[in-house]
Amino acid sequence: MTERLGSLMEVILILLAIGMFVASMLFSGSIPALIYYLVGIINPRFIVVLSFLICAAVSVLVGTSWGTAGTVGVVMVSIATSMGANLAHSDVTSMIRRISRYCVPVLVVSTIAYLVLGLWGGAGSASLETSELIRSEISRVFNVNPVVILPMVLVFVMTFRKRPIVLTLVVSSLVALAFGAVFNGWAPTAGLEALFSGFDLKAVTGLDPSGFSDVFVTLVERGGITAQVNAALLAIVATCYGAVMIQIKAVDVIAEGLFSRVRSRVGLVVSAVLAAFMVVALTTNAYLGVLMSSDLFRSKFRDAGMDDLDLLSSCMSVSTQAVVLVPWVDTAIFMAGITGVSTMASLPFNFFGWGNAVAAVLLAVFGLGFANGRRPGLPQERRASHGTR
């Protein structure tokens, strides 16, 4: 319980720091300048697929989806608007190779799906006209000198150097305030107020928002610590709820009652996927989603001729993604706060999120990648009894 509360405090600090960071990047002109230049380069039809691929690549490089969403994610969403388990039972290399069997195909399918959405999603001359209007309005309000992008560059540098995300966000926010005062000529006190309450066009610049397009106003009037308070409160409630579920062992009782008679390979994989999702939903913890569900099904998988790679990869296919699919999990709360799109509204388009679980089940149906009694890690007596499967 103490460990969960400690983790909760870090989550709250990150949420509040993200609100401050977004406001500071608007105050400095970093986000508007990036939008100004990128909108002129990127075709609106490709913004969806590029957002997916760029964020995926950066997440792999820096090792944090939160850091990516708070930096690259903010920029890509703005541009679009203008137009983890104990794997001691298996070595990491084998696990990565096993997971790639469903992860890589889902990545490819998701990329194609987002490309199709962009090409046939209605982006056309209207989007181009809106983009030009936004560029014009940005240049009216902000200094679009490329130098103002440096605070955003600082974020990437600190993130790639594995600095703590809260420290990265706070330091870059303070640097951004200085840039805003120097290059945009706005009062530092207005910047401090923006960090707390969010960037307000009239309060910071003195300009009347009615003289700008609704898209531009929506684009720039955001951020601030107060904008993240609701998300922080929801994270507190969800964490306390998860702690109670763990203490009363509700997950164990429910899982045993639902899946005790399952024996087939497909049935066990489907059960493990459902159990992992249930654990994440009840405990709001991806690590427990893998750990608890794998403990529940380990003996069943071995009796069916499968090994720990089969079990862990099945559990991880959903537990690592369920954190962005369940609305009350801290990661989903964070992503919704960053993008301004609710978890349920984005769910049908979160192809990679739910696609991994679907792919894991399909692999089980066709037996692709499964031990089937043959993998060396399986106990000898079980390999012998299941070698003909």
C-alpha positions, 0 to 999 in steps of 0.5 A: 500500500505504501509503495502504491501511494509513493507511485501515486505521488509521482503520477500526480506530480507528473500530471501537474508538471505536464499542465505547467509544461504545456502552458510554458511551451505556449508562452515561449512560442515553442509549440506555435513555432513548431506548428507554424513550420510543420503545418507548411511541410506536412500534408494534412492527409498524412498527419494521423499516420505520422503522429502514430509512427513518430510517437511510437519511434520516440517511445521506443528510443526514450523508453517512456510513453508518458514522456513521449505524449507530453512532448511529441504527443502535444505537438502532433495533437496540436498540428492535427488540430490546426489542420511495467512484470517479473520476467525471471521465468524467461530471458528478455531476448526470447520474450521480445522475440515472442512478443514481436510475433503479434506486436510487429504485425499489429504495428503494420496493420495500425499504420495502414489503418491510420494512413487510410483514415488520413487519405479518406478521412475528409482532409482536403482543400478545407484543411489546407485553408485552415492550415494557412489561416492558423499559420497567419494567426500564429505569426500575428501573436507569436515570434516564430523565430526558430530559436524559440523552439530551443526549450522543446529541444531541451526537453528531448535532450533531457528525456534522451539522457534519461533525466526524471520526467518531473525534473525535465518538465519543470526545468524546461518550463522555467527556460520556456518562461525566459524565452517567452519574456525575451522573444515575445515581450510578455511579462514574466508574471503573466507567464507564472500565471499561465503556468498555474491557470493555463495560457489565456490569450487576452491575459497574456497578450492583451488581444481579444480572442474574438478576433481569431478563429475558434481553431486557433483559440482552442489551440493556444488556450490550454495547459496549466496546473489547474487543467490537470487537477481533475485527472489527479483526483481521478488517479487518487480514487483509482489507486485507492480502489485498486489497493482495496481490490488487492487487499481483499483478493477479489481478483483471485476469487473472480478469476478462479471462478470464471476460468477454472474449467478452461483447458484448450490452448485457445481457451487458455489464451483467451482466458489469460487475456481477459484475466489480465485485462480484468486485473488492470481494470480492478487494480489500475496496475499493468505490472499486476496485470501480468504478474497476477494473471500469469500466476493464475494460469502458469500450471494450466499452460504447462499442463496444456503443453505451453511454456512461460513465454506463451503465458507471459506474452499472452498476458502482456499483449493486453496488460501493457495496452489496457492502461490506455484502454481503461478510462480510470487507469492513470496512463489513460487519464494522462493521455486523455488530458494531454490530447483533449480526447476522452479514452472512450472517444479514442477507443475505436481508433486505438488500433494498436491498443486493442489490436495486440490482444486480438493478434495474441488470440489469433496466434493461439488459434493457428498455433503460431509461435507457441511451444506446443510441447517443443520449446526447451524451456518446458519441463522434460516430462511435459515435452514428452507428453505433448510432443505430438501436438 
